[in-house]
Amino acid sequence: MADKQVISKPAGQALLTAVENAQLRKDIPEILSGDTVRLQVKVVEGNRERLQPFEGVVMRLRGGGVNRNFTVRRITHGVGVERTFLINSPRIERIEVLRHARVRRKQLYYLRGLTGKAARLKELRPTTAKEAAAKEAAKAAKAASVASTTIAAESDNA
C-alpha cells in the first residue's frame, strides 16, 4: 500500500490549469460591461461557412478561464436580441471594442427595460497623449510638493 503513487490534488489542479491555459486565446481585447463591441461570428449554412457581424453592448461577463463568457445585447427592428458567447470560442473570428461606457454595475440587466435614448450609456473617451502628459506632470508636481513639505516638517522637528 505504501509504495503506491498517489497523485495529490494540487498536482491534478496544476495539470488542469496547464491544459486550460493552452486553450486560451491571446488575441482577445479587454472587454468590460458597458462596452460596445462588434463581433465577427462564424456561421455554418449547409456546407459553407461565412462571417456574420453582431454589434451591441456587453451586458455581462461571467465565469473565468476557458469558460469565461459574455452577453451582448442589440436592438434589431425594435426587438432586443441578446446572445451569449464564450470568449475563447473558435466560432468568434474577431472582437472589436468600438467604445467604452461608464457604468457602475457589472451586470446591466436594467437595459432590458429601456429603449431609445433612455438606453444610451455615457461614453468614456480615451485620453489623448497631450492630456495624459498634462496629467502625469500634475501628478509629479503634486508628489514633489508633498515630498518638500515632508522634508520641511522633518527639519522643523529636528
C-alpha positions in Angstrom: 0.0 0.0 0.0 2.7 2.5 0.9 4.5 2.0 -2.4 1.5 3.1 -4.5 2.0 6.5 -6.0 -1.0 8.8 -5.4 -1.5 12.0 -7.4 -2.2 14.7 -5.0 -4.9 17.2 -5.7 -2.6 20.2 -6.2 -0.7 18.3 -9.0 -4.0 17.4 -10.7 -5.1 21.1 -10.4 -1.8 22.2 -11.9 -2.4 19.8 -14.8 -5.9 21.1 -15.4 -4.6 24.7 -15.3 -1.9 23.9 -17.8 -4.4 22.3 -20.2 -6.8 25.2 -19.9 -4.1 27.8 -20.4 -3.2 26.1 -23.7 -6.8 26.6 -24.9 -7.0 30.4 -24.1 -6.9 32.8 -27.0 -4.3 35.6 -26.9 -5.9 37.9 -29.4 -8.9 38.9 -27.3 -9.0 42.6 -26.3 -10.0 43.6 -22.7 -13.8 43.9 -22.6 -15.9 45.2 -19.7 -19.6 45.6 -19.1 -21.0 48.6 -21.0 -18.5 48.3 -23.9 -19.9 48.4 -27.4 -18.4 45.6 -29.4 -18.5 44.3 -32.9 -18.1 40.5 -33.3 -17.4 38.5 -36.4 -19.1 35.2 -35.8 -18.6 32.2 -38.0 -22.0 30.9 -39.1 -22.3 27.5 -40.9 -25.1 27.3 -43.6 -25.2 24.0 -45.3 -21.7 23.2 -46.4 -20.4 26.7 -46.5 -19.2 29.0 -43.7 -19.5 32.8 -43.6 -18.8 35.6 -41.1 -21.8 37.4 -39.6 -21.3 40.6 -37.8 -23.0 41.1 -34.4 -22.7 44.6 -32.8 -24.1 45.5 -29.4 -23.5 46.4 -25.8 -21.8 44.0 -23.4 -24.4 43.3 -20.7 -22.5 40.9 -18.5 -19.3 39.0 -18.1 -19.3 35.7 -16.3 -17.0 32.8 -15.4 -13.3 32.5 -15.7 -10.6 30.7 -17.7 -11.8 28.6 -20.6 -15.5 29.0 -19.5 -15.5 32.8 -19.5 -18.4 34.2 -21.4 -20.2 37.4 -22.1 -23.6 38.5 -23.2 -24.1 41.1 -26.0 -27.4 43.0 -26.5 -28.5 44.9 -29.5 -31.8 46.2 -30.8 -32.9 45.0 -34.2 -36.0 46.4 -35.8 -37.4 47.4 -32.4 -36.7 43.9 -30.9 -34.0 43.3 -28.3 -31.7 40.4 -29.1 -29.2 39.0 -26.6 -26.5 36.5 -27.5 -24.1 34.8 -25.1 -20.6 33.9 -26.5 -17.7 32.1 -25.0 -14.7 34.4 -25.1 -12.3 31.7 -26.2 -14.7 30.1 -28.7 -13.3 29.3 -32.2 -16.7 30.4 -33.6 -15.6 34.0 -32.9 -13.3 35.3 -35.6 -12.6 38.7 -34.2 -13.8 41.1 -31.4 -13.5 44.8 -31.8 -14.2 47.2 -29.0 -15.8 50.2 -30.6 -16.4 52.3 -27.4 -16.2 52.2 -23.7 -19.0 53.4 -21.4 -19.1 54.5 -17.8 -21.2 52.0 -15.9 -21.5 51.4 -12.2 -22.6 47.8 -12.3 -21.1 44.6 -13.6 -24.4 43.2 -15.0 -26.6 45.7 -16.9 -29.9 43.9 -16.8 -31.7 47.2 -16.4 -31.0 47.9 -20.1 -33.7 45.3 -20.9 -36.4 47.7 -19.8 -35.1 50.7 -21.6 -35.5 51.7 -25.3 -34.3 54.6 -27.5 -32.4 57.4 -25.9 -33.0 56.1 -22.4 -30.9 53.1 -23.2 -27.8 55.2 -24.0 -24.7 54.8 -21.9 -22.2 57.6 -21.0 -19.1 57.2 -23.2 -15.6 57.1 -21.8 -13.4 58.9 -24.2 -9.7 57.8 -24.3 -7.3 60.4 -23.1 -5.1 62.0 -25.8 -1.3 62.0 -25.5 -1.4 65.7 -24.5 -3.9 65.1 -21.8 -2.0 62.1 -20.5 1.2 64.2 -20.4 -0.5 67.0 -18.5 -2.0 64.6 -16.0 1.4 63.0 -15.4 3.1 66.4 -15.0 0.4 67.4 -12.4 0.9 64.2 -10.5 4.7 64.7 -10.5 4.3 68.3 -9.3 2.0 67.1 -6.5 4.4 64.4 -5.4 7.3 66.9 -5.4 5.3 69.4 -3.3 4.3 66.6 -0.8 7.9 65.5 -0.6 9.2 69.0 0.0 6.6 69.7 2.8 7.6 66.4 4.4 11.3 67.3 4.3 10.5 70.7 5.7 8.4 69.2 8.5 11.2 66.8 9.4 13.8 69.6 9.6 11.5 71.6 11.9 11.1 68.7 14.2 14.9 68.1 14.4 
